[in-house]
Structures are given as structure tokens and as C-alpha cells.
Amino acid sequence: MLGGAPWGGRRRWPRRSRRPPARRLGRFVVSLWVLMTMAFLMIQLIPGDPVRAALGLTAPIELVNARRTALGLDHPLWQQYLDYFGGLFRGDFGTSMLSGQPVGDIIATRLPATLQLALPAFVVVIALAIPLGLTFAVLTRGGRRRGSELAFTSTTVLFAAIPEFLVAVALVAFFAVQLGWFPVAGHDGAGSLVLPIVALALGPTSTLSRIVRVETLSVLGNDFIRTARAKRLPARLVYLRHALPNALTATLTLGGLMLTTMVAGTVLVENVFAWPGLGSTISQSILQKDYPLVQGIVLVYGIGVLLVNLVVDLLLAVLDPRSTIREN
């Protein structure tokens, strides 16, 4: 029976959703609202009086009451919720309990230092992981070069399993203390960027290169690759024009997720290198119980994660239209 279903009905083909970006934006807005609500509840769920905990038991009651009034904690919960959201839409992240400075100003001075580590580290990961994974996929396809496959797998598993802060400590001990090639800590010139970026990029590079290799091996077994080879196309065109673009879908998805984890991983790395970014700031604010500052930094990290996921979703919709197809 041609052109129809076996039972004589009309065949219903999967069709592409007409408004995939709108759905993705809708999910982003809902996730952002949930994130803001959870950030608001951080202070509300803290046992006891957060202002007293931050200022200490010996702080005068007048100072405690004045700080509570300044933070709006003496208002009903529903009013605090509305004031909080209204402030966020105006760019007001609240006020630090200890310094009395706007949280937004503190974040604005520390965020560039964190991005100065996270973004170059992400570029290093992509620039190294994709060529490594593609190269070892080509070298070891069809069960070839078992020794190279074992060396690659063992090395990447080892580096991926080591936490960033242990890598950072080892780098400091060897390259900064023993050899004296780089500064031990601090933010002083381009040389101070090298070790923190390596500490952030080593594990993700190992993980992503393994994923690229597996995805490339899967693509190399497809019929269209065999057809390209049958046409006697140069190997460079087969691997770069046909194999690599089809292997990049999973790579792009995981690369976006790794960027978010790398930003979070800066918390430990920044503390090892005394880096003046959001990571070291949130650690200090937790110890000092400066909850509005913790709240603001957590919110910035969360918004960054949501934005990266949104960009990855939109790029996947462009590069892989199959991700927008649904059954109707």
C-alpha cells in the first residue's frame, strides 16, 4: 500500500514545532522565577534571627533593629517577597548585612575576575577537547591501536577524577613554589591567570575529549560516512565536513553544562589562588553569615546557568533541527 498506513488511514509524520524558541523562552522564564523564589527563601528559612547571627551576639539591639529595618525584614512576608522581586527588576540585589554596601555593587566588582578565569578556561576546553577526541577517534576506529586507546582512556579518566582544588594545590606546589614560574596567588598580570585556568580546564578537557571520541566513533559507523569514503573524498573532508558536525550535538550540550560547572568550580580554585572573584567572596560571606550577599551571588550563578542552557538550546535548534521535532 503506497503512501498510506497499513490500515488504510493517512500516515501522520512527525512535524517540527512551529514555535520552539517560544517554548524554550517560556521554560527559561519559569525557571528564573523559581530560582528567584528559592533565593528569597534562603534568608527566610535560616533558623533564628539572620541579622543577629551576622552582627554577633554582642551587637547593640539598636543596631540590629536598624539593620532589620534597612533590609525590610520587619515587613510581612508577602511584602518582603514583592519588594524583593521589585528590587531585582530594578537591579537592586539588596544590602550587605556587614558592610552596608549594595550587594549589586559588590558583585559588579568581583564578577569580572571570575569571568576572567571561567571564560578562557572554557575556550581552552573546547580548543583542546574537540581535536583530541576527533584525533583519537580516527586513530582507534575499528579496534585499531589498542595501546593508544588504552593510554588515552586511562589518562583522561585519571585527570577527570581529580577535583579542581587538588589540581590547583599541585600546580601551586610544583610550578609556583618549586619552579617559581608563576605567582603563588593573587591577581597580578597575565602570569597569574595560567595556573587557575589550567586547574579549571584540565578535568573538563579530559571528560569532553572522551565524549567527542565516543560520538565521533558512532558517527564514523554511519552509512553516509561509508558513502563519502566510497566517493573517494579526501580524509580531511570526510572527518571535518561530514563526521565532526554530526558529532558536535552532544558535545555542544555537554560543553554548555561544563561551562556552568566551571563557573561553580571557580569557588574552590579562587580560594586556593586567593583570586578576588565571586568564588572567594561567597566563601567569605558564608563564614561571616552575610546572607544577602550569599543570596545575591547564588542568584547570579543561577542566572548564569539558566542563560547558558538557553543559549545551548537555541544553538541546538539551529544546528540540529531534529531537537525541535515532536510527534503530533
Phi, psi and chi 1 to 4 in degrees:
 res  aa     phi    psi   chi1   chi2   chi3   chi4
   1 MET       -  117.6 -158.1  176.5  -74.8      -
   2 LEU   -94.0  138.5  -61.9  175.9      -      -
   3 GLY    73.3    8.3      -      -      -      -
   4 GLY  -141.7  174.6      -      -      -      -
   5 ALA   -79.6  161.1      -      -      -      -
   6 PRO   -58.3  -29.8  -25.2   33.6      -      -
   7 TRP   -89.5    8.1   56.1   86.5      -      -
   8 GLY    91.7   -6.3      -      -      -      -
   9 GLY   -81.8  177.3      -      -      -      -
  10 ARG   -82.5  132.6 -174.5  178.3  179.7 -178.1
  11 ARG   -71.3  133.2  179.5  172.2  -64.0  175.3
  12 ARG  -104.8  110.2  -62.6  176.5   62.1   85.2
  13 TRP   -88.2  149.5  -64.1   97.4      -      -
  14 PRO   -60.6  137.0  -19.9   30.4      -      -
  15 ARG  -125.5  156.8   68.0  179.7 -177.7 -179.9
  16 ARG   -77.1  139.1 -169.8  177.1  -55.7  173.1
  17 SER   -62.6  140.1  172.0      -      -      -
  18 ARG   -77.7  -23.0  -64.2  179.4 -179.5  178.2
  19 ARG  -133.1   55.8  -66.6 -179.8  -64.5  177.5
  20 PRO   -62.0  -39.0   20.1  -30.5      -      -
  21 PRO   -62.6  -34.9  -22.5   34.4      -      -
  22 ALA   -65.0  -40.1      -      -      -      -
  23 ARG   -65.9  -41.0  -67.9 -157.2  -50.7  -86.9
  24 ARG   -65.4  -41.3  -73.6  169.5  167.4   82.7
  25 LEU   -65.0  -37.4  -70.6  172.9      -      -
  26 GLY   -63.1  -43.7      -      -      -      -
  27 ARG   -63.0  -37.3  -70.9 -162.4  -62.3  -94.2
  28 PHE   -62.6  -44.0  172.1   78.9      -      -
  29 VAL   -64.5  -43.9  171.4      -      -      -
  30 VAL   -63.6  -44.2  172.6      -      -      -
  31 SER   -63.3  -37.6  -59.9      -      -      -
  32 LEU   -65.0  -41.3 -176.6   60.7      -      -
  33 TRP   -63.2  -42.2  171.2   74.4      -      -
  34 VAL   -62.9  -42.9  172.5      -      -      -
  35 LEU   -60.6  -46.0  172.1   64.8      -      -
  36 MET   -63.2  -39.8  -68.8  178.4  175.8      -
  37 THR   -64.9  -43.8  -59.2      -      -      -
  38 MET   -64.6  -38.5  -63.8  -58.4  -64.2      -
  39 ALA   -64.4  -38.6      -      -      -      -
  40 PHE   -62.9  -40.1  166.9   77.1      -      -
  41 LEU   -73.3  -12.3  -67.4  175.4      -      -
  42 MET   -54.4  -50.4  -79.2 -179.1   58.3      -
  43 ILE   -71.8  -36.6  -66.1 -178.6      -      -
  44 GLN   -66.5  -30.7  -52.6  -59.9  -33.1      -
  45 LEU   -90.0   -2.6  -62.4  177.1      -      -
  46 ILE   -71.1  126.6  -65.3  173.2      -      -
  47 PRO   -62.3  140.4  -19.3   31.3      -      -
  48 GLY    79.1 -159.0      -      -      -      -
  49 ASP   -97.1  111.3 -173.7   -8.3      -      -
  50 PRO   -64.6  -31.6   21.0  -31.2      -      -
  51 VAL   -67.7  -44.1  178.0      -      -      -
  52 ARG   -63.5  -39.8  171.5   62.2   70.5 -179.3
  53 ALA   -63.6  -36.7      -      -      -      -
  54 ALA   -75.6  -41.0      -      -      -      -
  55 LEU   -84.1  -18.5  -62.3 -179.9      -      -
  56 GLY    99.9  158.6      -      -      -      -
  57 LEU   -69.6  -22.6  -61.8  176.8      -      -
  58 THR   -91.2   -1.6   59.5      -      -      -
  59 ALA   -66.6  138.0      -      -      -      -
  60 PRO   -59.4  145.3  -18.9   30.3      -      -
  61 ILE   -63.4  -30.2 -173.0   62.6      -      -
  62 GLU   -64.0  -42.3  -65.7   80.8    6.6      -
  63 LEU   -65.5  -40.5  177.3   60.1      -      -
  64 VAL   -62.1  -47.1  173.8      -      -      -
  65 ASN   -64.9  -39.4  -68.6  -25.0      -      -
  66 ALA   -64.7  -39.9      -      -      -      -
  67 ARG   -69.6  -36.6 -169.4   56.6   54.8   86.1
  68 ARG   -62.7  -41.0  -75.0 -179.3   57.7   83.5
  69 THR   -66.2  -41.5  -59.2      -      -      -
  70 ALA   -63.7  -34.2      -      -      -      -
  71 LEU   -85.9   -7.5  -65.0  172.4      -      -
  72 GLY    77.4   17.4      -      -      -      -
  73 LEU   -78.6   -6.3  -63.3  177.8      -      -
  74 ASP   -90.4    2.0   55.5  -15.5      -      -
  75 HIS   -89.8  161.1  -63.7  157.9      -      -
  76 PRO   -59.1  155.7  -21.6   31.4      -      -
  77 LEU   -60.1  -42.3 -176.0   60.9      -      -
  78 TRP   -64.0  -35.0   63.0  -91.9      -      -
  79 GLN   -71.4  -39.1 -175.1  174.8  -10.9      -
  80 GLN   -60.3  -39.9  -66.1 -177.5   44.1      -
  81 TYR   -63.1  -46.8 -174.2   71.6      -      -
  82 LEU   -66.7  -40.7  -65.1  178.6      -      -
  83 ASP   -63.5  -38.1  -68.5  -18.1      -      -
  84 TYR   -63.1  -48.0  175.2   72.2      -      -
  85 PHE   -66.6  -40.4  -92.3   78.2      -      -
  86 GLY   -61.7  -39.1      -      -      -      -
  87 GLY   -65.5  -40.4      -      -      -      -
  88 LEU   -62.2  -41.0  -70.5  179.6      -      -
  89 PHE   -69.3  -19.3  -74.5  113.3      -      -
  90 ARG   -93.4    1.7  -64.1 -169.3  -55.5  -89.9
  91 GLY    83.2   17.0      -      -      -      -
  92 ASP  -101.0  109.4 -178.3    7.4      -      -
  93 PHE   -91.9    6.7  -73.5   81.6      -      -
  94 GLY   103.8 -170.5      -      -      -      -
  95 THR  -127.1  138.0  -56.0      -      -      -
  96 SER   -64.1  135.1  170.5      -      -      -
  97 MET   -67.9  -32.2  -75.5 -173.8  179.3      -
  98 LEU   -90.8  -51.6  -64.0  179.9      -      -
  99 SER   -88.6  -20.3   65.1      -      -      -
 100 GLY    75.5    5.3      -      -      -      -
 101 GLN   -83.2  152.2  -63.4  179.0   -7.5      -
 102 PRO   -61.4  133.7  -22.7   33.3      -      -
 103 VAL   -61.7  -36.7  170.7      -      -      -
 104 GLY   -60.6  -36.9      -      -      -      -
 105 ASP   -67.7  -39.7  -68.2  -11.8      -      -
 106 ILE   -64.6  -44.0  -61.1  174.5      -      -
 107 ILE   -64.0  -40.8  -67.6  175.3      -      -
 108 ALA   -63.1  -31.1      -      -      -      -
 109 THR   -81.8  -23.2   58.6      -      -      -
 110 ARG  -101.2  -26.3  -61.9  -59.5 -177.6   98.0
 111 LEU   -60.6  -42.4  179.2   59.8      -      -
 112 PRO   -57.1  -35.5  -26.6   36.0      -      -
 113 ALA   -66.8  -38.1      -      -      -      -
 114 THR   -66.9  -44.4  -65.8      -      -      -
 115 LEU   -64.6  -28.9  -64.8  178.2      -      -
 116 GLN   -65.2  -22.9 -162.8  173.7    9.9      -
 117 LEU   -94.5  -46.9  -67.5 -177.2      -      -
 118 ALA   -68.4  -43.8      -      -      -      -
 119 LEU   -68.8  -47.6  -66.1 -178.9      -      -
 120 PRO   -62.0  -35.4  -24.0   34.7      -      -
 121 ALA   -63.0  -39.4      -      -      -      -
 122 PHE   -65.2  -41.0  179.6   70.6      -      -
 123 VAL   -61.9  -41.2  172.5      -      -      -
 124 VAL   -62.0  -42.6  169.1      -      -      -
 125 VAL   -60.1  -49.4  170.2      -      -      -
 126 ILE   -65.7  -42.1  -62.6  -61.2      -      -
 127 ALA   -66.6  -28.3      -      -      -      -
 128 LEU   -97.3  -40.8  -66.5  179.8      -      -
 129 ALA   -68.1  -42.5      -      -      -      -
 130 ILE   -66.0  -49.8  -67.3  177.5      -      -
 131 PRO   -62.4  -39.0  -22.9   34.3      -      -
 132 LEU   -62.8  -49.3  -82.1  174.2      -      -
 133 GLY   -62.5  -42.7      -      -      -      -
 134 LEU   -64.4  -43.4  179.0   62.9      -      -
 135 THR   -62.4  -46.8  -60.6      -      -      -
 136 PHE   -74.0  -24.9  -83.2   92.0      -      -
 137 ALA   -66.3  -43.4      -      -      -      -
 138 VAL   -66.1  -40.9  172.9      -      -      -
 139 LEU   -69.4  -33.2  -68.8  175.9      -      -
 140 THR  -109.4   11.5   60.3      -      -      -
 141 ARG   -65.6  147.5   71.7 -175.6 -170.9  -81.2
 142 GLY    67.6   23.5      -      -      -      -
 143 GLY    77.3   17.2      -      -      -      -
 144 ARG   -81.1  157.8  -54.9  173.4 -175.6  175.8
 145 ARG    48.2   64.4  -62.3  179.2  177.7   87.0
 146 ARG   -59.6  -34.0  -67.8  -70.0 -173.8 -179.5
 147 GLY   -65.2  -43.2      -      -      -      -
 148 SER   -65.3  -40.0  -61.3      -      -      -
 149 GLU   -63.2  -43.8  178.7 -177.9   -0.8      -
 150 LEU   -64.5  -42.6  179.4   61.0      -      -
 151 ALA   -64.5  -43.5      -      -      -      -
 152 PHE   -63.6  -48.2  173.8   79.6      -      -
 153 THR   -63.7  -45.0  -56.2      -      -      -
 154 SER   -64.4  -43.7  -57.9      -      -      -
 155 THR   -65.8  -46.0  -56.8      -      -      -
 156 THR   -67.7  -37.1   52.4      -      -      -
 157 VAL   -63.3  -42.3  167.1      -      -      -
 158 LEU   -62.5  -49.9  175.3   62.7      -      -
 159 PHE   -68.1  -33.6  -73.7  144.8      -      -
 160 ALA   -70.6  -24.8      -      -      -      -
 161 ALA   -85.3  -15.2      -      -      -      -
 162 ILE   -83.3  125.4  -56.8  176.0      -      -
 163 PRO   -63.2  153.7  -20.0   31.5      -      -
 164 GLU   -59.9  -38.5  -69.9   92.3  -17.1      -
 165 PHE   -70.2  -30.4   74.1   93.4      -      -
 166 LEU   -70.1  -39.6  -73.9 -178.5      -      -
 167 VAL   -60.9  -42.7  175.1      -      -      -
 168 ALA   -62.4  -44.5      -      -      -      -
 169 VAL   -63.3  -42.8  171.0      -      -      -
 170 ALA   -64.5  -41.1      -      -      -      -
 171 LEU   -63.5  -41.6  -68.4  174.3      -      -
 172 VAL   -63.6  -45.6  168.7      -      -      -
 173 ALA   -62.7  -38.8      -      -      -      -
 174 PHE   -89.6  -54.8 -174.9   71.9      -      -
 175 PHE   -83.2  -27.1  -69.2  101.8      -      -
 176 ALA   -96.6  -47.4      -      -      -      -
 177 VAL   -82.7  -51.1  176.5      -      -      -
 178 GLN   -73.2  -52.0  -66.7  -67.6  -27.5      -
 179 LEU   -91.3  -25.6  -60.9  179.5      -      -
 180 GLY    68.9   25.1      -      -      -      -
 181 TRP   -78.0  -29.9  -70.1   -3.6      -      -
 182 PHE  -131.9  159.5  -57.6  100.6      -      -
 183 PRO   -62.7  147.1  -19.9   31.0      -      -
 184 VAL   -69.0  -42.2  174.5      -      -      -
 185 ALA  -158.2  173.4      -      -      -      -
 186 GLY    94.6  172.3      -      -      -      -
 187 HIS  -115.4   89.7 -174.4 -170.0      -      -
 188 ASP  -142.4   87.4 -175.5   18.5      -      -
 189 GLY    84.4  177.2      -      -      -      -
 190 ALA   -66.0  -31.2      -      -      -      -
 191 GLY   -62.4  -28.9      -      -      -      -
 192 SER   -74.9  -10.5   61.0      -      -      -
 193 LEU   -84.4  -23.6  -70.1  167.8      -      -
 194 VAL   -63.1  -56.3  175.6      -      -      -
 195 LEU   -64.9  -44.1  -64.3 -175.7      -      -
 196 PRO   -61.2  -38.7  -23.5   33.4      -      -
 197 ILE   -66.7  -42.1  -71.0  175.4      -      -
 198 VAL   -61.9  -42.4  172.1      -      -      -
 199 ALA   -61.9  -37.8      -      -      -      -
 200 LEU   -76.0  -33.3  -76.7  173.0      -      -
 201 ALA   -91.5  -20.1      -      -      -      -
 202 LEU   -62.2  -52.2 -175.9   61.3      -      -
 203 GLY   -64.1  -51.9      -      -      -      -
 204 PRO   -60.0  -34.9  -27.1   35.8      -      -
 205 THR   -61.7  -42.9  -61.2      -      -      -
 206 SER   -63.5  -46.1  -58.1      -      -      -
 207 THR   -65.6  -47.0  -58.6      -      -      -
 208 LEU   -68.7  -35.2 -167.9   60.0      -      -
 209 SER   -65.1  -35.1   62.3      -      -      -
 210 ARG   -66.0  -40.6  -66.1 -175.8   64.2 -160.4
 211 ILE   -66.0  -42.0  -65.9  169.6      -      -
 212 VAL   -61.1  -41.5  172.4      -      -      -
 213 ARG   -62.8  -46.5  175.0 -179.0  172.2  -88.7
 214 VAL   -63.4  -44.6  171.3      -      -      -
 215 GLU   -64.9  -38.5  -70.0  -66.4  -39.1      -
 216 THR   -67.7  -40.9  -56.1      -      -      -
 217 LEU   -60.5  -38.8  -73.0  174.4      -      -
 218 SER   -64.7  -42.2  176.6      -      -      -
 219 VAL   -67.6  -38.3  170.6      -      -      -
 220 LEU   -64.1  -17.9  -69.9  176.8      -      -
 221 GLY   -89.2    1.3      -      -      -      -
 222 ASN   -80.4  161.8  -70.1  -24.3      -      -
 223 ASP   -66.4  -36.4  -69.0  -22.8      -      -
 224 PHE   -67.8  -25.9   68.3   89.1      -      -
 225 ILE   -70.8  -41.9  -64.3  -65.1      -      -
 226 ARG   -64.0  -36.4  -73.1 -169.9  -74.3  -90.9
 227 THR   -65.0  -42.2  -58.8      -      -      -
 228 ALA   -62.5  -38.8      -      -      -      -
 229 ARG   -69.5  -35.9  -73.0  174.0  176.7  160.7
 230 ALA   -64.7  -27.2      -      -      -      -
 231 LYS   -80.2    2.5  -66.6  179.6  178.6  179.4
 232 ARG    59.8   38.1  -60.7 -177.2  179.6  -86.4
 233 LEU   -70.4  148.8  -65.9  178.4      -      -
 234 PRO   -58.4  145.5  -22.1   32.3      -      -
 235 ALA   -57.4  -35.2      -      -      -      -
 236 ARG   -60.2  -42.1  175.5  176.7   55.9   85.2
 237 LEU   -69.9  -38.0  -67.8 -179.6      -      -
 238 VAL   -61.8  -45.2  172.9      -      -      -
 239 TYR   -79.1  -41.9  -63.5  135.2      -      -
 240 LEU   -85.9  -36.1  -63.9 -178.3      -      -
 241 ARG   -92.2  -31.7 -179.5  175.9  -64.0  179.9
 242 HIS  -106.7  -45.3  -63.6  -79.7      -      -
 243 ALA   -80.2  -50.2      -      -      -      -
 244 LEU   -61.8  -48.1 -177.1   59.0      -      -
 245 PRO   -58.2  -34.2  -24.8   35.1      -      -
 246 ASN   -76.1  -20.0  -72.1  -82.2      -      -
 247 ALA   -89.9   -8.1      -      -      -      -
 248 LEU   -83.2  -10.1  -76.3 -177.8      -      -
 249 THR   -63.5  -54.8  -59.3      -      -      -
 250 ALA   -65.8  -34.1      -      -      -      -
 251 THR   -63.2  -43.0  -57.9      -      -      -
 252 LEU   -64.6  -43.2  178.4   61.5      -      -
 253 THR   -60.7  -50.8  -57.2      -      -      -
 254 LEU   -70.8  -30.7  -67.6  168.2      -      -
 255 GLY   -62.9  -40.8      -      -      -      -
 256 GLY   -63.9  -41.6      -      -      -      -
 257 LEU   -64.8  -37.5  -65.0  175.6      -      -
 258 MET   -67.3  -33.8  -76.0 -177.6 -179.8      -
 259 LEU   -60.9  -41.1  176.5   59.3      -      -
 260 THR   -67.2  -40.5   61.5      -      -      -
 261 THR   -69.4  -31.0   58.1      -      -      -
 262 MET   -68.2  -37.2  -72.7  168.9   64.4      -
 263 VAL   -63.4  -42.1  173.1      -      -      -
 264 ALA   -67.9  -34.4      -      -      -      -
 265 GLY   -67.5  -16.4      -      -      -      -
 266 THR   -65.5  -18.4   57.6      -      -      -
 267 VAL   -58.6  -49.6  174.1      -      -      -
 268 LEU   -73.9  -42.8  -63.4  175.1      -      -
 269 VAL   -64.4  -40.8  172.8      -      -      -
 270 GLU   -63.7  -35.2  -74.9 -178.1    9.4      -
 271 ASN   -69.7  -34.6  -79.6  -82.5      -      -
 272 VAL   -66.4  -41.5  172.0      -      -      -
 273 PHE   -97.6    9.0  -68.9   96.7      -      -
 274 ALA    50.6   46.4      -      -      -      -
 275 TRP   -86.0  131.1 -167.6  -97.2      -      -
 276 PRO   -82.0   59.7   31.6  -35.6      -      -
 277 GLY  -115.6 -166.3      -      -      -      -
 278 LEU   -68.1  -30.6  -70.4 -178.6      -      -
 279 GLY   -62.4  -50.6      -      -      -      -
 280 SER   -68.5  -31.9   57.1      -      -      -
 281 THR   -67.2  -42.1  -56.7      -      -      -
 282 ILE   -69.3  -32.8 -166.2  172.8      -      -
 283 SER   -64.2  -44.9  -59.8      -      -      -
 284 GLN   -65.1  -40.7  -63.6  170.3    4.8      -
 285 SER   -68.8  -30.8   57.5      -      -      -
 286 ILE   -67.4  -44.9  -70.0  173.8      -      -
 287 LEU   -64.0  -35.1  -65.9  175.9      -      -
 288 GLN   -88.0   -1.2  -63.5  170.6  -10.7      -
 289 LYS    58.9   37.5  -60.5 -179.7 -180.0  179.1
 290 ASP   -88.8   80.0 -166.7  -11.0      -      -
 291 TYR   -66.1  -38.5  -60.0  116.5      -      -
 292 PRO   -60.5  -35.1  -25.8   35.6      -      -
 293 LEU   -69.8  -42.0 -175.5   53.3      -      -
 294 VAL   -60.0  -44.4  175.4      -      -      -
 295 GLN   -58.1  -45.8 -176.7 -175.4   56.5      -
 296 GLY   -66.3  -41.4      -      -      -      -
 297 ILE   -68.9  -41.6  -64.5  176.1      -      -
 298 VAL   -60.0  -40.1  168.0      -      -      -
 299 LEU   -64.2  -40.8 -173.1   60.2      -      -
 300 VAL   -65.1  -43.8  168.6      -      -      -
 301 TYR   -59.5  -44.4  -84.0  133.7      -      -
 302 GLY   -64.2  -42.3      -      -      -      -
 303 ILE   -63.3  -39.0  -68.4  174.3      -      -
 304 GLY   -61.0  -42.1      -      -      -      -
 305 VAL   -62.8  -44.9  170.2      -      -      -
 306 LEU   -64.3  -40.9  -66.6  178.6      -      -
 307 LEU   -65.4  -41.7  -74.2  174.2      -      -
 308 VAL   -63.3  -43.7  169.2      -      -      -
 309 ASN   -63.2  -37.6  -71.2  -25.0      -      -
 310 LEU   -64.5  -45.1  175.8   63.7      -      -
 311 VAL   -62.8  -41.4  171.3      -      -      -
 312 VAL   -62.8  -43.7  168.8      -      -      -
 313 ASP   -60.0  -44.0  -79.7  -13.5      -      -
 314 LEU   -67.7  -38.1  -65.1  176.8      -      -
 315 LEU   -66.6  -38.7  -73.9  175.9      -      -
 316 LEU   -64.1  -36.6  -76.0  176.3      -      -
 317 ALA   -63.4  -29.9      -      -      -      -
 318 VAL   -82.9  -45.6  174.2      -      -      -
 319 LEU   -79.1  -32.1  -62.8  177.6      -      -
 320 ASP  -131.4   86.7 -174.3   10.8      -      -
 321 PRO   -59.2  -19.3  -22.6   33.5      -      -
 322 ARG   -62.7  -24.2  -68.6  171.8  -60.5  176.7
 323 SER   -70.3  -12.0   64.9      -      -      -
 324 THR  -105.7    5.2   64.9      -      -      -
 325 ILE   -87.9  139.0  -69.2  179.2      -      -
 326 ARG  -133.2  159.1   64.1 -179.9 -179.9 -178.1
 327 GLU   -86.0  137.4  -67.4  -75.9  -14.6      -
 328 ASN  -126.1      -  -72.9  -59.0      -      -
